[in-house]
């Protein structure tokens, strides 16, 4: 996988990934860099230096003056690159694994109302587009980029199909917030009401469409015929 440019505005990645690319493409192995350089490279990103230090969990060798007496307090040395974290597959395979207890799993599923946090299907429920397949839920770890650029991993409830389809890309709270702020004031107020209720509001048209979609294929044919007559 060819690494993207660290400062590509189209790059959908968190500070840790962009920091890794910056180290490789700007600093170079064996060279030193300072916190000022990090601040200049990632303006407005709080704790960008910490996100770069997180690369150590992926085999990157980055030394401070506590590791190398020749360095001053402000300097760090990029010794060696590790896992190419800009590759979602490689990053996911190398991510530090933590054991999730059954108690934690049950608490996460209860918090998510025993529904997939991506598509909203319940465990054992048939998919609308494939009535022969039922949802199997599990608790997984989802990398997430927060609005301030921090990267965190959260436990979420996902069905098997959504888990297989996410491609390893992080959830983007920063992009979600930007999309919300781009809405006009009326739509923002409507969305805030949905957020407060914990569910989307629906119109009579929405409810009729959802009721129609839940019907078996033959029953949908009967409805279409009745509407055409």
N, C-alpha and C positions, 0 to 999 in steps of 0.2 A: 504494500500500500504506500503510494507516494505521499509523503507528509504535506499537508496544506501549509500555506504561509501563515505564520503566527499572528499577523495583523490583518488578515483577510476579513473585511467586514461581513462577509457571508458565512464565515466559519461559526457554526453553532456548537460552541464548546465553552466549558467553564475556565476559570482562571488557572487551574492546575494544568489542564491540557495546553492552553495557550502559553503558559509559563514554560512547559517542557519544550515546545516548539521554539520559543524565544531563546532558551538556553542553547539549543542545537544550532539555530540559524543566525543568532546575533552574537552570543558570547563564545561558544566553542569549548570543546573539552580541554581541560587543563588551564583554562583562563579564570580570572577572578572577576567578581561583580559586586556591586554595592546595593544597599537598600535604596539609595537615591535613584539608581538606575532602574530598579524595580518599580518605584513610584512613578518615574517618568514614563516607563513602558506601559504601565497599567494605571493611569490616572483615575482617581475616584473609586478605586477598588480597595475596600478595607481589607487588611491582613493578606494582601497579595503575596507577601514574603512567606507567610505561613502555608499558603496554598502550594507554593513552590517547594517548600520543605516536605510537604505531603508526598512528593515524588519518591522520597526515600522508601516508602512502603512498597514501591514498585521497582526496587532495585537500582534507583538512581543514586549515585554517590555525590553528595554535596557536603562540603566541609565548612565548618565555622572555626573561629579562633580557639574554641574549646577542643576541637579535633586536631587543629594544625597551629602550632605555636607561632608560625611565621606570619599568620594572618592577624590583622588588627580587628577590633571589635566590629567595625562597619563592613568588613570584607567577608565574602564567602568564595569558595573555589568550586567550580563545576568540574568534577574529576571524570565522571563517566556516565553516559546515558544508560538507562535500564529499559524496562518494558516500553514499547512505543504506545503510550497511553492515548494518542490521537486515533488509534485503531480500536473501536469499541469492543471487538471480539477479544483482542489481546488484553485490553484493560480489564474486561469482565473476568477473563480466565485467571488473571493474576491478582485480582482484588483480594485484600486481606479478608478471610472468612471468619465470621463470628458465629458461634452456636446460638441458635434461637430456641429457648425452652418452650415446652408445650404450653406453659402458662402464658408466656408472651404471645404465642401464636393465637391462643384463644382470645386474649385481650384485643389483639389487632383485628381479628375477624368480628368480634362484638362491636368494636368501634366503627367498623365499616359496614355494619348491619348485615353481615354475612353475604355481601354482594361484591362482585368484582369492582374495584375502584376505577377501572378504565371504562368498561362497557355497561356496568350496572346489573349484570345477570346474577341470579342467585345460584347457589350450589344445587346441582341436580335439575336445574331448569333447562328446557330445550332451547336451542338457538332458533331465532325467528327464521333464519335463512337455511337452517338444516335441522329439521325436527327429529332426525335420527341421532343427533349428537347432543349430549347433555353436558352442562358445565361442571368442571371439577376445579374447586377453589384451593388455593394454597397461599401461604404467606411468603413473600419474596422481599429482597432488598432492592430498592430503587434509588439509583444515583439521581441527585436533584441539584440544579443550580438555583440558588436563592436570589431574591431581587438585588442583593448587594454584591453578587458575584461569588459568595461563599459556596462551597460544594459540600453537601451532606448526603448521607445515605439513610433512607427511611424504610421502615417496614410497612408494606402495603399488602392488601388482599387482591390477588389477581386470578383470573381463570386461566386455564392452560392455554387457550387459544390466544388471548391477549399477551400472555407472557412470552409466547413463541414469536409474536409479531412485532415486539417493540424494538428489535434490532440492537439492543444494548445502548441506545442513545439515552442521555439523561433527560429527566423531566425538567422543563424550563420555566420555573416560577418567574424569572426575570422577563421572559418574553410574554407570559400570560399577563403580568402587570402592565407591560407596555401596551398590549392589545386592549386591555380594559381602559387605560387612560386615553386611548385614541377614540373611544366611543363618544358619541354626543351625550350631553348631560342627562337627557331623558333615558337613554339606554343604560347609562351608568347607574341611575337610580333603580331601574328595573332589575338590573343584575345584582345590585346590593340587596334587594328584597329576596331574590333567589338564594343568595349566599346566607342571609339571615335565617331563612326557612330551611336551608339545607337541601333544597330541591328546586328544580326549575318550575316556574309557573307554566300552565298550559291553557291553550284556547280550546273551544269546542271543536275546532278543526283538527288540532293536534290530537285530541282524545279520540275523535272519529277515525283518524288515520291509524293511530296505534291499535285501536280495536280491530280495524280491518287487517292490519299486518299480522295480528296474532291468530287469525283464522287459518285453518288448514287450506291448502291450495285449492281443493275442490270447492270448499265453501266460498273462497274468494271469487271463483268463477261464477258461482250462483249469485253473489252480490253484484258483480259486474253485469250479468244478464238482466237482473231485476232493475238496475239503474238505466239500462239501455232501452227497456220496454216502456 
